[in-house]
Amino acid sequence: MDIDVVVVGGDGMSLDPDILQTQLPDLSPSALKSNPFLAEELFSLWLSLPDTNKLVKSLLVDAKSGATLNMLGNSTSGNVSSSNSLPSMFPAGSTPPLSPRAPSGSPRLTKQKTGPSSLGSPLKVVSEPVREVIPQFYFKNGRPPPNDMRDQCLLEIDQHFFSHMDGLQAHGERTFSVSWVLSLVTLFLVILIFIKFCFYLLSSTLYLPTSEFKSITEEICKLPSFFSTALFRKIDTNGTGMVTRDQFINYWIKGNMLTMDLATQIYLILKQADCSYLTPNDFKPVLRELLASHPGLEFLHCTPEFQERYAETVIYRIFYYINRSGTGHLTLRELKRGNLIAAMQHVDEEEDINKVLKYFSYEHFYVIYCKFWELDTDHDFFIDKENLIRYGNHALTYRIVDRIFSQVPRKFTSKIAGKMGYEDFVYFILSEEDKSSEPGLEYWFKCIDLDGNGLLTPNEMQFFFEEQLHRMECMAQEPVLFEDILCQIVDMIGPENEGYITLRDLKGCKLSGNVFNILFNLNKFIGFESRDPFLIRQERENPTLTEWDRFAHREYIRLSMEEDAEDASNGSGDIWDESLEAPF
């Protein structure tokens, strides 16, 4: 099929619209296939039209000016009429569909929005993705302090160090950084002070000795006051006895200690540089300072041997309750989960040391030590089975004592076979007098679990109750059959499986400590059966006190009265004034 092409004028070629409209609809697809260059010829002719040139130019102008492009051929530019249109090369409604939009992709990538293409394409041109800048969220050495916090801390540091620029009070005497200054005239002293002041303004290298560091510890670091020596030695790595302003800033601010929580600060101050945990020895410096500075412990200054025993007892109690892994290595996680930090803050604020029941009470130490001393008849600081069987007026059975000395619940720190040391006794008495506590439950569960499979079976419980039953018969007590006892235990605990009891079952019951009293502590078993109304009322009045707190209070009163009676028999005349004071 031929298409008539009419040339109009000499400026260019033009297609007759009438011929185009009459002939193009008759153009079959087979004609395009037989004439592959026909479409190219028609497109070339269309591009050569003057109206097409005007349309392209108007589209370019609109693209440059940012105006919306009309894809139907109608330009918004003023130089082309909105009614000016060219015949379409496609039949109506045969425009190809748009390409589906790309998914949003990664949330970290954002795409810039751009205007339509200058070529009039319905596809939007997307620029290269821009990577979003994510602020740093992990800091190996802790998060740096904000500027306002840092500036406030620097101001407080300057105030403390500036007040000591001319020397420091040490035992009531004025001291200077250079010893030979004392022999010079007053004028030279004034000059020296002025030089120190200028030196402070230039380099800020003032120093503080240990005796003046407590205010820094309390006011700037917000730490308990008895941490001042440990913090001072942590900064004064060379052992010069002085800490300069720059040294303190480098450790506390530049070391990011300022932004750490209190537990992490205490952990980093106490632990050794090459360790990732705390050992018992790490607590000794702070306890020595506590003994030297706390008003409630002043009476121990004349008895240094008992100061050492008190510090040891506090450390043993800390690791008993907080070091749940039992490794002797206290981790940061364990420190944060425990209540030691709150107890340290309490003891720093409370003048009466006995009101701090957690870890630091002197009355609690007194009870523990006196109990140990009563059992240690030869006073070699070790006790054996025969000594321990006398505990609590022979309250324990031989079978449970054998299990304790088999070191099943805990390995003894004593290096002598068959002997229990003071630390081992501390763990025992805390577990015995507060069986419902978590470490106490774990201690006695290991003793009763003969095969170590993590289950308390009726046979294992019966093995220990047999001796209890025999003792009850010897004391003319009405015997109780084990079947009845087993039903009572099951009703009390409510285990998931009535065929055995797990440690999880015991930890979910408030009366679980009585199970062990039934099995091997006859005195407490009888007391539980009798339900002393006085003890019940005492528990209701002070629900926050633990079984250990109540026991320690009763025993301290008893021991104090015995001590007073002994002093009275020896003719002491001042016992009535200090009836409850510790004999140490």
Summary of the structure (lengths in Angstrom):
residues: 584
radius of gyration: 44.5
end to end distance: 126.2
largest distance: 145.6
contacts: 1469
relative contact order: 0.04
helix: 54%
strand: 4%
